[in-house]
Amino acid sequence: MSKQAKQTTYAAAALSAFLAAGVVAPTATAAPVLESQQATAPSRMTVDVVGSSTGFTAPARHRPGAVTFRVRTDDPEGIRLGLLRLRDGVPVDRFLTHLTAALTERGEAAAAAGRQLTEEATMLGGALAVPGRTAEFRQRLGEGTYYLVDYQDADTGRPLTALVVDGPWAPPPPMVADAAITMVDTSAGPRFRVRRPLTADGTIAVTNRNGQLDEAVLCRSGRRPPRPTYRRSSRR
């Protein structure tokens, strides 16, 4: 498959079929998102995820609480990081099979795989980062095993990266946001509702209320995130 075809497949299958068309999920709340030009000071409740052209690295364990995921990369094509938790009894391999199908198939095949994903896992937000810009998102995590994935590499056979959360609960500080984006369903399809202007370099609470999986990608005016591509041969 050509690079252009892979880009088209990802955009159509992932963003339309997998995340939108016909994929029904319980109402979910994504973590507040913070994008900043420079990384903030290290914190005990911060997970640093560092991407490259060969994948990404992340800690294997963390304590429960309100955890900030700080994502950066030097890969020119960026990183589309996601956080998820498999439901009890769901094998990782089965989830990966459906994830690959949801992102690479078309039409009803992609939508059917997406419906399988909503039954197999709880999606807990994520971030898109490009070289020179650090992206952050925050999520409350209880004890258990979570997984990180770069959605751009979903068809390369790379395993999910496990994050085991255990230990004493860290009482979270108030999760205060400077602005909010709400995903809602309308007669014209899913839309974003913003009640006031977003603040530069501020914290944004993103809430999904449209009854299906969805995503919000934020970038500064005049700067677009890189179009996602697949690299089947380079990352097997």
N, C-alpha and C positions, 0 to 999 in steps of 0.2 A: 504494500500500500504506500502511495506517495505521501510526502510530508503534508501537502495541501489536503489530500483526502483524509489523512488522520486528523488534521485540525478540524475539518468539516465534521467528521464523525464525532469527535469529542464535543464540539459545540452543539451539534444537533442532538446527539444521544444523551449526553450528560446533562446539559442545561435544559433541554426540552423534555425528553422522555423520562430520564432518571429523576430529575429534580422537580419536574412540573407535571407533564401531561399524564393524567391517569394514575399517579402514584399517591395513594392515600395513606396518611400517617396521623397518629394522635397529635394534638396541638403540642408544639415544642417551643422552648425558649432558648435561643442561642445566647452565647455568652457576650457580655459587652466587649466591644472591639476598640482597641487603641492603636493608632498608627503614629509612629514617631520617627524622626530622622536619625536620632541617636538612641542607642540602647540605654535604658535606665540602670541605676545601680543594682548589683546583684541582691537578691532577696531569698530568704529561706523558703518562701512560697512561690518561687519562680522556677519554671522548667525551661531551660534553654534548648532550642532546637536549631541545629546548624545544618543547612543544606549545601550540597555541592553537585557537580555534574555526575557523581556516582551514587547519589542517594542522600541520606541525612543521618545525623546522630542525635541521640536524646538520652537522658538518664533512664535507667531501668526501674528505679523506685522513687517514690515520693510519699510524703505524709498527707493525710486527709486535710481538707479545708478549702478555702477559696484560692485556687491555684492560677497564677498568671503564666501563660505560655508565650514565650518571647521567641519569635521566628525570624531567622535571617538566612541568607544564602548568597553564594558567589556564582551560582549557576545563571548564565545569561537568560535562560528560559524560565527562571523563577521557580517557586515551590508553591503548591496548593495543598497545604497541610490540613488534615481533618482529624478530629478526635471522636472516638466512638467506644461503645461498650456492647459486647455481644450479649444476647439474652442467654439465660441458662440453657445449657445443653447444645448450643449451636457450635459446630466445629468451625475452626478458622478457615479451613480449605473450602467448605461449602459457601461461606460468606464471600471469600475471594472469587469463587467461580461466578456468583451472581453479580458481584461488583464489576468484574471484568465485562460480563455480558451487558450490564446496564450502561456502561461507558463506551462500548464498542459496537453493539448491535443497533438496529434502527427500528422505529415504529413500535408495534405491539411487543416484539421480542424484548426491546429495551425496557418498555414500560412494565412488562411482566417481571423481568429481573429486578426492577426497582421496587415493585410491590413485595417481592421476596425479601429485599433488604430491610424494608420497614418492619417485617415480622421477625427478622433475625438480629437486629441491632438497634440501639438508641444512638442517634447522631447528636453529638454534643458541641457542634460548632467547629471553627477552624480559622485559618488566616491564609492570605496570599501575600507572599513577600517577593521582592525583586532585589537585585544587587544594590547596595547603598541605602536601602530603606528597611528598617526593622518593623515588623507588624506584631501586635500583641492581642491576645484574647484571654478572657478570664472565665473560669468555670468552677463551680463548687463540686468537689469530688469526695465521695465517701469511700470506704474501704472496698477493694476489689481490683480486678484486672481490667485495664483500659487498653486501647490500641490507637496508635498514630499511623497515618497513611498519607502518602503524597499521591493525590488523585491523578496526577500526570503520569504516574508510573503504574497504574492499575493493571495494565496488560503485560507487564514485564516479568511476572512470576516472582517478584520480590515479596517476601512475607511481611505481614503487618508487624510493626514494632510495638512490643508489649510495654506497658507502664503499670507496674504493680503499686497500688496505693495502700499503705498500711501504717500502723503506728498511732500515736495519740492524735486526737482531733485538735486542729488549730482553730480556735474561735475566729471566724472571718470578720474583718472590718466591714462596715457598711459598703455595699456595692453601689456607689453613686455615679451617675453618668451625667455628662454635660448636655446630651441630646439623645433622642430616641428615634429609631426607625422601626415601624411595624409592618410586617408582611401581611396583607389581607387579600381575600378572594373577592373579585368583583364580577359583574356580568361580562366584562371584557377580558377576564382572566386575572392572574395574580398581579398585584401592584404593591408598590412601596408607599407607605404613608409617613410623611415627615411633617410635624406640626410647627416646627420652627427651624430657622437656618442652623446647619451644623457648624460647630466651632472648629477652627483650624487646630490640629494636633490635640483635639479633645477626646474624651471617652464617650463612646456611642453605645447605647443599649440597643441590641437588635432582637426583636421578638417576632416569632413566626406564629401567626394566627390564621393562616389560610388553609389549614387542614391537610397539608401535603409537604413533602420535603422541598426545601428551597434554599437559596443562598443569596447573599448580598456582597458584592465586590465593590469596594470604595477606592477611588483614586483621585488625585488632584486634577483639576481642570487642565486639559492640554497634555496630560500624561496618562496613557492607557497601560494596563498590565499586559505582559506578553501573552500572545495567543498560545493556549496550551497545545503541546504536541506529545506524541508518543515516541519512545525510542526503544523499539523492541530489541534491536540487535546489541545496543551498547550497555544494557543493564541486566542482562540475563546472567 
